[in-house]
Each structure stands twice: as structure tokens, then as C-alpha cells.
Amino acid sequence: MKYSINKFTAGAFIAVAAITASCSSDYLNVSPAESAEPSAAYANTSNARNTLNGIAKSMTVQQYYYGQGFAGENAIMRLYENLPSQNYNYNRYASGWAPIHNQTFHFRSTSIYDSYAWTYYYQIINNANALLANIDNAKGTDADKKFIKASALTFRAYAFEKLVHYYCYRWQDSNNGASTGLPLRLDTSTGELKASTLAETYAQIYKDCQEAIKLFGESGVTRSTSECWIPDLNTAHAVYARAALTRQDYATALAQAKLAEDGRPLMTGEAYAAGFYKPNDEWILGSYGDASEQNWYWAYGVQGACNGHYATTQSTGAGTIGHELITRIPNNDARKQLFITADKFRSIDITDNAQVNQTYGILGSGNESVLAQADSIVKKHQISGLSAAYASGYIYLDGQMKFWVTAQPGVSYLPFIRSSEMVLIEAEANYFLGNTAAAQAALVKLNAGTGRNASYTCTKTGTDLFDEIKDYREVELWGEGFAWSDYKRWNIPVVRHSFAEGGNAHAAVAKTIAVGDGNKWTWVIPQNEIDYNDLVKNK
């Protein structure tokens, strides 16, 4: 890992410290310029808190070695989760991006797409380790030190948990955790380190979360809802629940998900329908997104918001949900209202190329009536005070109005963890534990209890219930960076259908990706890591 650590990970501490010193907003609450020096960065808890903010900032800024678009969670959500999933289409670019959609890069150990997630998450891990190594010597109260230490542990657990999805086998393919896990870097050393087993990797994630939960409780320190980029007690429980769910430890996942929801009430259907661009009480972890911290053309909203740069100036749209999935959701559902679905038109034939382009899904390119109807639907769901959605005039069937920006080209906050995810973990964990009534109740709590669909009921059992859980998880969290990992841990294939087959995917990506394809959906360890670290190797 000499190349990875020396060029990216070990140097990332200085990068975070420099961020702490060079930005000038309330977000970073900056300290003096000399805090770029490690000794100053940890001199006191105020500076250490700024360095914690710097870790959060690294989750949304471009990693310059990788070039445009590689900007922390923005890139992970788009390249590793949305595009290769079943129900996120970006048809105008689908042909050129087909290798990403179709998971053909997983064996390319020298590709930037293979190494990016590895480098980025180990950067977070190394920065967290540096903070953990130095915080005890900082001047400040024990309460502040414990909170900062707990946040750093949570960041580390978050990063390890994400890495497992991309570079390790599914738990059910791991021989009960005996398969290869991750090199568990738990201090600031950069020497060779063998990979732990997958079971050992999960054990470390659990341990980090448990210690963080203990320290958060002892600190008595909390953060405001609006400061969503800093991990807190709820975040530690949420990361713990995620890890347990993927490990198929359903009892732990259920218990931790319930704890993660405490004090983070579910948003109402009305709030959901108002779009995603600023945090609310439900956001357990998210990004900072004020214009004072511009990410410019590397922000998620540039391509992924209905009023972002691409939807405003180009013909690409801003992503569409899988047609077959959204068709299964009732028309009165608040989440469905955020998609430009066929039921909203007075009259439309989605198989007519003049009404819906059968290659890309663009609406009304040969039919003025359909285009006018589409424009009316968009205007009906326009959010007051924000720039116009789809100002370019290109509107897609099943296009989304979920993600918005507050300023161009892509300024917005972005959720990473929400309470709704935790309720869906409740539903899934209860299903696998055989608690059918509790699984049904969790779905009712999310859907009817919040007003997303006030008439929703659930009496389904068995496979039908699991299908219901999957559908509502996909719709609720669409575009938020879960879809590929969910299918991987569910051990089900991605099946995309073209317009001719009743779906809405471009022909270049309308295919089936079996569960065993692409090294069982597992990215190989980057060659840079292997060149440095003789103790790791690919399977």
C-alpha cells in the first residue's frame, strides 16, 4: 500500500488539516492558518473539532488525483451504487457509461474506478486514526475529547462498513466470515498489513461502534440537527445497524436500528414531497451544502438534481427510476409524486416513439401535447424559491424531482443516513427473524404513519412480504446510494429491461447481471495496494 498510503492516505491528514485552515465558513468554524501543522491541529479540542470537520469535508470534495467527478460520497453514490443498480437510469449517457452500469470494471485492478473507493475510504480511516492518536493530549474538557473521539471512531466504522460492500464477498459467500476481509489499519502506521478475515472485519466495525456509543454517552455532548455532517450517537447506532444487516446478524440490526431512530423522527409525506436539498430532523448523517462551500461541477446535484446544471443546460435529464418498480407503487404515494410517471398524464402511449422516445425515454420529442403535459407536471411540482426544474426542456418518462439544488451548478445538502433507512432495516430484520407482524408494522409506520400513503396497509406474508420490503426500500431511498449494495447482499440479479421489453433502460444496459458475475460483484484489491503491501493479494 506504499503508493496508496504515501500518495493519498498518509498525506490525507495534511489535506484535512489544510482544509481546516483554508476555508472560511461557519461550516468549518476555521482556526488560524498555522493549524495546517499537525501539532496545531490537535493542540486543543477546538482545533481538533475543526479537523473532525475536515474529515466531513473530505466526503464531498474532489480528490484531485482522480479528476473531475471523484468527490467523496458524491462519486460513491453515483458510480458504485446508482449507475450499476437495477432501477437508476441515466439513458443519455448509458452507452458510454455501460461498463459502469454493467459491472465490467471489477477485475481491472489498475483502473481508477477500482481504486477510488479503496483510496477514499482509507483516507477517512487514516484521518480518523490520526485524530484518535492525538486527541487525548489536546487541551480541553474531557467531555469534548470523548465526543471528538467517538465521532472519529464512527467515521472509521462508516468507512470500513462501506469498503466491505465493494471489496469483500457477500456474507453468505464467505464461509461464515472465513473469506478475506480488509487490512484493519487502526493506528497511524503505514507498514505492510495482511487482510483480516471478513468476520474479523465485522468484529472491528462492531467494536468501533460500541466504543463510540459508550463515549458519546459519557461525553454528554450533542450536536444540532442542522450540523448533520458530524457523527453523533444516532450515527454510531446507525452504522452498527447497517453492518449487522449486511452480516445477516438480524437481531443486532433490529436493536441498533431502533436506537438510531431515537430523537430523529421520520419526515412527513409532505416534507418528503418538498424535495431533498436541506437537512431536517430525520437526517442522521449528511453532507454540508451551503454555497459558501461550493463543490462546483463535482457536486452530486450537478448531474443528479432536477434543477442542477445538466438538467438546466443539457439534454441528459437528471436520472430516472426503473419503470417497472415505480409502476408497482400506488399513484397516491408521496414518493411517486416526485417522479414524472405515466399516470400523471391526461393521455399518453408510452410505447409510441413520438410520445416517448424509445431509445432514451425523452417525452414529447415528436408530440407537442405530451411535451406540454410533461411541462405542466414539472411546474406543478416546482419548489418555490428554487430555480426551475428541467429548464433545458428535456423531460424524461419516470424522471425525478426528488433532488434539488439551491444554487448552480450543484449546491445542496445530501443525506447519507436517514431514520427511514432504519425503519426499513427494522422491517427487513424482523422479516428474517420470522416476526411477520412486526415487519408489516414497520412498513405501515413508514408509509401510513408518516402520510407518505395514508391508506397504506400491509397483510402480505412470505416472499410477497419480502418483495414489498424491497420495493419500498428502493423507492424510499432511491438515488441516495444503496441500490447496488442492497442487491448484492440480497443475492439477487440486476435485471434491466429496455422500452421494447416493458422497462425504461437504454438498450446498452438492458441486460441481466447474475449474482455470480464480476467476481460475485466484488471489486478486486487495487494494484497500487498490492504493489506496496506484500501481505495482501487478490483471490
MIKOL-198019 format. One record per residue (C-alpha): residue in three letters; x, y, z. Coordinates in pm, whole numbers, padded with zeros to 5 digits, always signed. Each point is the difference from the previous one (the first is absolute). Example, Ala and Ser with C-alpha at 12.3 -4.5 7.8 and 13.67 -1.06 7.14 Angstrom:
REM MIKOL-198019
ALA+01230-00450+00780
SER+00137+00344-00066
REM end
This chain:
REM MIKOL-198019
MET+00000+00000+00000
LYS+00302+00230-00036
TYR-00149+00184-00294
SER-00347+00019+00147
ILE+00112+00097+00348
ASN+00286+00229-00088
LYS-00170+00189-00280
PHE-00356+00006+00125
THR-00064-00141+00343
ALA+00296+00103+00209
GLY+00001+00339-00164
ALA-00370+00040+00058
PHE+00053+00118+00356
ILE+00180+00307-00128
ALA-00276+00048-00256
VAL-00263-00002+00273
ALA+00202+00234+00216
ALA+00043+00232-00294
ILE-00375-00005-00062
THR-00042+00101+00362
ALA+00223+00298-00056
SER-00099+00117-00345
CYS-00380+00011-00006
SER-00194+00291+00134
SER-00351-00095+00097
ASP-00202-00086+00307
TYR+00009-00359-00125
LEU+00367-00042+00085
ASN+00013+00258+00280
VAL+00357+00051-00108
SER+00304+00029+00219
PRO+00314+00205-00081
ALA+00206-00089-00306
GLU+00271-00165+00205
SER-00248-00276+00086
ALA+00111-00161-00326
GLU+00294-00126+00207
PRO-00082-00328+00178
SER+00112+00133+00337
ALA-00243+00292-00024
ALA-00283-00209-00143
TYR-00016-00195+00327
ALA+00123+00266+00242
ASN-00345+00042+00148
THR-00348-00142-00039
SER-00114+00299-00205
ASN+00264-00068-00265
ALA-00065-00374+00024
ARG-00368+00066-00062
ASN+00101+00193-00311
THR+00201-00301-00114
LEU-00309-00214+00057
ASN-00184+00244-00225
GLY+00279-00048-00251
ILE-00069-00375-00012
ALA-00363+00083-00072
LYS+00107+00243-00270
SER+00214-00269-00167
MET-00322-00194-00057
THR-00124+00259-00251
VAL+00305+00157-00167
GLN+00185-00119-00307
GLN+00300-00225+00052
TYR+00214+00178-00259
TYR+00217-00297-00102
TYR-00311-00169-00136
GLY-00139+00295-00193
GLN-00342+00146-00054
GLY-00292-00181+00155
PHE+00197-00188+00267
ALA-00125+00192+00300
GLY-00053-00223+00300
GLU-00348-00133+00065
ASN-00123+00177-00314
ALA+00209-00239-00211
ILE-00078-00305+00213
MET-00373+00059-00028
ARG+00011+00057-00374
LEU+00267-00242-00127
TYR-00013-00285+00251
GLU-00368-00002+00094
ASN-00243+00181-00232
LEU+00132-00073-00347
PRO+00068-00374+00042
SER-00336-00057+00170
GLN-00322-00126-00153
ASN-00223+00303+00044
TYR+00213+00309-00066
ASN+00027+00100-00366
TYR+00208+00273-00160
ASN-00089-00089-00355
ARG+00156+00285-00194
TYR+00345-00114+00120
ALA-00083-00368+00041
SER+00185-00116-00308
GLY+00326+00168+00101
TRP-00041-00093+00366
ALA-00106-00359-00074
PRO+00316-00152+00161
ILE-00102+00162+00331
HIS-00369-00088-00035
ASN+00088-00357-00096
GLN+00270-00061+00263
THR+00283-00084-00240
PHE+00274+00186+00188
HIS+00012-00227+00305
PHE+00310-00191-00119
ARG+00194+00307-00119
SER+00238+00050+00291
THR+00179+00290-00170
SER-00318+00194-00079
ILE-00080+00316+00193
TYR-00352-00135+00043
ASP+00137-00300+00186
SER+00235+00197+00224
TYR-00209+00308+00075
ALA-00223-00138+00275
TRP+00298-00173+00161
THR+00212+00315+00005
TYR-00283+00229+00107
TYR-00122-00209+00292
TYR+00351-00078+00124
GLN+00059+00375-00008
ILE-00290+00039+00243
ILE+00134-00287+00211
ASN+00349+00145+00016
ASN-00128+00346+00090
ALA-00216-00150+00274
ASN+00301-00196+00128
ALA+00210+00316+00016
LEU-00270+00172+00199
LEU-00033-00295+00237
ALA+00377-00008+00050
ASN+00020+00365+00100
ILE-00324+00104+00165
ASP+00088-00112+00353
ASN+00287+00253+00009
ALA-00213+00293-00117
LYS-00088+00279+00240
GLY-00368+00002+00079
THR-00269-00170+00201
ASP-00026-00376+00030
ALA-00357+00025-00131
ASP+00113+00164-00323
LYS+00284-00250-00041
LYS-00238-00292+00041
PHE-00245+00142-00254
ILE+00276+00060-00257
LYS+00146-00345+00060
ALA-00344-00159-00039
SER-00061+00189-00324
ALA+00337-00114-00137
LEU-00077-00362+00091
THR-00335+00032-00176
PHE+00165+00140-00313
ARG+00242-00294+00003
ALA-00279-00255+00042
TYR-00200+00171-00275
ALA+00296-00029-00240
PHE+00075-00364+00082
GLU-00369-00087-00038
LYS-00013+00157-00344
LEU+00323-00169-00113
VAL-00146-00341+00087
HIS-00276+00048-00257
TYR+00243+00064-00282
TYR+00310-00211+00072
CYS-00131-00302+00194
TYR-00225-00291-00080
ARG-00359-00011+00119
TRP-00036-00142+00349
GLN-00185-00302-00143
ASP+00297-00064-00232
SER+00261+00041+00276
ASN-00008-00341+00173
ASN-00133+00164+00314
GLY+00253+00281-00018
ALA+00308-00205-00087
SER+00049+00175-00335
THR+00231+00297-00047
GLY-00096+00321+00172
LEU+00196+00326+00020
PRO+00338+00115+00130
LEU-00111+00147+00330
ARG+00213+00312+00041
LEU-00072+00117+00353
ASP+00291+00238+00058
THR+00218+00238-00198
SER+00258-00257-00109
THR+00041-00062-00375
GLY+00183-00331-00011
GLU-00106-00321-00165
LEU-00317-00149+00144
LYS-00183-00316-00095
ALA-00373+00000-00056
SER-00209-00124+00288
THR-00280-00247-00058
LEU-00344+00133-00074
ALA-00115-00111+00345
GLU+00288+00193+00160
THR-00084+00304-00211
TYR-00359+00002+00119
ALA+00116-00054+00357
GLN+00213+00316-00026
ILE-00289+00201-00142
TYR-00217-00119+00289
LYS+00276+00086+00247
ASP+00046+00352-00139
CYS-00374+00063+00017
GLN-00027-00138+00352
GLU+00286+00219+00123
ALA-00144+00303-00177
ILE-00342-00058+00157
LYS+00162-00024+00345
LEU+00202+00319-00050
PHE-00291+00198-00143
GLY-00202-00094+00306
GLU+00279+00092+00242
SER+00068+00332-00173
GLY-00349+00139+00042
VAL+00075+00208-00312
THR-00250+00017-00284
ARG-00011+00169-00336
SER-00287+00183-00161
THR-00207-00157-00275
SER+00127+00263-00242
GLU+00362-00109+00063
CYS-00076-00325-00180
TRP+00355-00055-00129
ILE+00137-00084+00349
PRO-00063-00355+00126
ASP-00188-00027+00328
LEU-00155-00273+00214
ASN-00273-00071-00254
THR+00263-00034-00274
ALA+00195-00260+00195
HIS-00315-00206+00056
ALA-00091+00036-00368
VAL+00340-00117-00129
TYR-00019-00290+00246
ALA-00347-00091-00136
ARG+00123+00015-00359
ALA+00295-00226+00069
ALA-00214-00250+00187
LEU-00257-00011-00280
THR+00266-00073-00263
ARG+00156-00261+00228
GLN-00347-00158+00032
ASP+00009+00056+00377
TYR-00364+00097+00000
ALA-00060+00021+00374
THR+00281+00253+00038
ALA-00113+00190-00310
LEU-00351+00030+00142
ALA+00113+00119+00343
GLN+00247+00254-00136
ALA-00239+00138-00262
LYS-00258+00077+00266
LEU+00262+00181+00210
ALA+00117+00196-00306
GLU-00352+00139-00048
ASP-00021+00147+00350
GLY-00050+00376-00026
ARG+00007-00012-00380
PRO-00371-00003-00095
LEU-00101-00111-00346
MET-00074+00282-00241
THR-00362+00033-00107
GLY-00121-00080-00347
GLU-00040+00373-00055
ALA+00364+00061+00096
TYR+00115-00285-00224
ALA-00195+00145-00292
ALA+00177+00334+00054
GLY+00321-00150-00136
PHE+00350-00070+00127
TYR+00239+00294+00024
LYS+00024+00095+00368
PRO+00017-00204+00322
ASN-00289-00064+00236
ASP-00043-00186+00328
GLU+00002-00337-00175
TRP+00352+00036-00142
ILE+00239-00202+00216
LEU+00305+00078-00215
GLY+00037+00212-00310
SER+00218+00246-00184
TYR+00040+00372+00042
GLY-00152+00179-00297
ASP+00002+00376+00030
ALA+00124+00211-00292
SER+00286+00124+00218
GLU+00157-00345-00047
GLN-00049-00038-00374
ASN+00090-00336-00150
TRP-00058+00140-00347
TYR-00030-00265-00272
TRP+00088-00289+00230
ALA-00312+00024+00216
TYR-00267-00269-00012
GLY-00266+00250-00105
VAL+00182+00099-00319
GLN-00117-00321-00167
GLY-00240-00129+00261
ALA-00238+00292+00070
CYS-00304+00086-00208
ASN+00107+00367-00003
GLY+00374-00066+00000
HIS+00244+00101-00272
TYR-00064-00294-00235
ALA-00380+00013+00021
THR+00017+00377-00049
THR+00240+00021-00293
GLN+00018-00343-00166
SER-00218-00279-00135
THR+00100-00261+00257
GLY-00277+00040+00255
ALA+00086-00085+00360
GLY-00055-00374+00029
THR-00315-00210-00023
ILE-00139-00269+00227
GLY-00062-00350-00135
HIS-00338+00000-00175
GLU-00111-00339+00126
LEU+00088+00088+00360
ILE-00180+00333+00013
THR-00303-00149-00175
ARG-00044-00237+00295
ILE-00030+00294+00241
PRO-00353+00145+00049
ASN-00067+00328-00179
ASN-00091+00181+00323
ASP+00340-00066+00159
ALA+00190+00322+00081
ARG+00322-00151-00130
LYS-00155-00092-00334
GLN-00114+00358-00034
LEU+00367+00096-00041
PHE+00030-00199-00323
ILE-00139+00091-00342
THR-00201-00318-00039
ALA-00257-00095-00262
ASP-00294+00023+00241
LYS+00045+00378+00022
PHE-00073+00057-00370
ARG-00349+00061-00136
SER+00082-00225-00293
ILE+00324-00177-00090
ASP+00115-00309-00185
ILE+00341-00082+00139
THR+00066-00244-00283
ASP-00037+00272-00266
ASN+00341+00131-00104
ALA-00147+00343-00078
GLN-00132+00029+00357
VAL+00281-00176+00186
ASN+00331-00041-00180
GLN+00060-00376+00010
THR+00378+00036+00019
TYR+00040+00252+00282
GLY-00345+00056+00145
ILE-00022+00371-00084
LEU-00361+00116+00009
GLY-00182+00169-00288
SER+00290+00036-00242
GLY-00251-00053-00281
ASN-00325+00085+00177
GLU-00069+00351+00127
SER-00297-00108+00211
VAL+00208-00249+00199
LEU+00280+00253+00040
ALA-00246+00260+00126
GLN-00143-00248+00249
ALA+00350-00090+00121
ASP+00083+00367+00042
SER-00319+00049+00200
ILE+00086-00292+00231
VAL+00345+00145+00063
LYS-00141+00345+00077
LYS-00257-00149+00237
HIS+00280-00147+00210
GLN+00234+00298-00022
ILE+00137+00109+00338
SER-00055+00367+00069
GLY+00319+00202+00032
LEU+00217-00245-00194
SER+00100+00022-00365
ALA-00220-00175-00253
ALA+00017-00377-00042
TYR+00095-00131-00345
ALA+00050+00349-00139
SER+00179-00159-00297
GLY-00341-00121-00124
TYR+00106-00366-00001
ILE-00233-00198+00225
TYR+00016-00378+00039
LEU-00265-00260+00075
ASP+00043-00099+00367
GLY+00240+00291+00049
GLN+00047+00115+00356
MET-00076+00318+00193
LYS+00143-00131+00326
PHE+00344+00166+00001
TRP+00034+00378-00034
VAL+00274+00259+00021
THR-00018+00340+00163
ALA+00264+00155-00227
GLN+00183-00098-00316
PRO+00162-00215-00107
GLY-00078-00250+00278
VAL-00029+00159+00346
SER-00204-00205+00246
TYR+00018-00208+00314
LEU-00012-00375-00052
PRO-00116-00273+00243
PHE+00227-00295+00073
ILE-00207-00162+00278
ARG-00366+00065+00085
SER-00241-00140+00257
SER-00215-00141-00280
GLU+00288-00234-00086
MET-00001-00118+00360
VAL-00373-00079-00013
LEU+00060-00198-00319
ILE+00279-00187+00181
GLU-00258-00076+00271
ALA-00235-00141-00263
GLU+00267-00213-00167
ALA+00155-00126+00324
ASN-00340-00094+00139
TYR-00083-00182-00322
PHE+00310-00217+00023
LEU-00055-00055+00372
GLY-00346-00136-00081
ASN-00181+00294+00161
THR-00252+00049-00279
ALA-00236+00230+00188
ALA+00287+00224+00113
ALA+00135+00019-00356
GLN-00343+00099-00126
ALA-00031+00257+00278
ALA+00331+00160-00094
LEU-00122+00051-00356
VAL-00326+00148+00128
LYS+00195+00233+00230
LEU+00208+00128-00291
ASN-00276+00025-00259
ALA-00333+00069+00174
GLY+00139+00139+00324
THR+00185+00280-00175
GLY-00267+00080-00257
ARG+00212-00120-00290
ASN-00309-00210-00076
ALA-00263+00046+00269
SER-00205-00295-00129
TYR+00289-00247-00003
THR-00052-00334+00169
CYS+00208-00316-00011
THR-00131-00354+00039
LYS+00255-00168-00224
THR+00200-00296+00125
GLY+00287-00217-00118
THR+00170+00088-00326
ASP-00268+00259-00077
LEU+00089+00186+00318
PHE+00370-00005-00083
ASP-00076+00136-00347
GLU-00203+00278+00163
ILE+00290+00088+00231
LYS+00240+00008-00294
ASP-00229+00220-00211
TYR-00055+00256+00272
ARG+00366+00005+00093
GLU+00090+00071-00362
VAL-00261+00274-00040
GLU+00064+00165+00337
LEU+00378+00011-00040
TRP+00016+00039-00379
GLY+00307+00193-00111
GLU+00149+00012+00352
GLY+00266-00262-00064
PHE-00133-00339+00113
ALA-00140-00177-00304
TRP+00301-00202-00119
SER+00109-00106+00348
ASP-00355-00104+00084
TYR-00020-00234-00298
LYS+00342-00140+00083
ARG-00091-00087+00358
TRP-00345-00124-00106
ASN+00187-00227-00242
ILE-00236+00077-00288
PRO+00089+00089-00360
VAL-00036+00342-00156
VAL-00252-00033-00283
ARG-00049+00305-00222
HIS-00254+00008-00280
SER-00002+00225-00304
PHE-00304+00199-00109
ALA-00087-00278-00244
GLU+00004-00247+00291
GLY-00224+00213+00222
GLY+00273+00181+00193
ASN+00174+00333-00053
ALA+00371-00083-00023
HIS+00218+00082-00301
ALA+00070-00306-00215
ALA+00372+00017+00086
VAL-00076-00077+00366
ALA-00320-00204-00037
LYS+00144-00327+00119
THR+00010-00243+00290
ILE+00298+00001+00236
ALA+00004-00330+00184
VAL+00101-00023+00366
GLY+00319-00187-00089
ASP+00116+00245-00265
GLY+00292+00237+00051
ASN+00174-00198+00274
LYS-00332-00032+00184
TRP-00044+00379-00032
THR+00329+00056+00181
TRP+00259+00255-00108
VAL+00354-00136+00004
ILE+00261+00156+00228
PRO+00167+00287-00190
GLN+00340-00078-00148
ASN+00153+00301+00178
GLU-00084-00163+00331
ILE+00146-00334-00104
ASP+00318+00165-00131
TYR+00059+00154+00341
ASN-00143-00255+00237
ASP+00142-00347-00065
LEU-00235-00142+00261
VAL-00314+00053-00207
LYS-00094-00162-00328
ASN-00305-00056-00216
LYS-00197-00320+00010
REM end
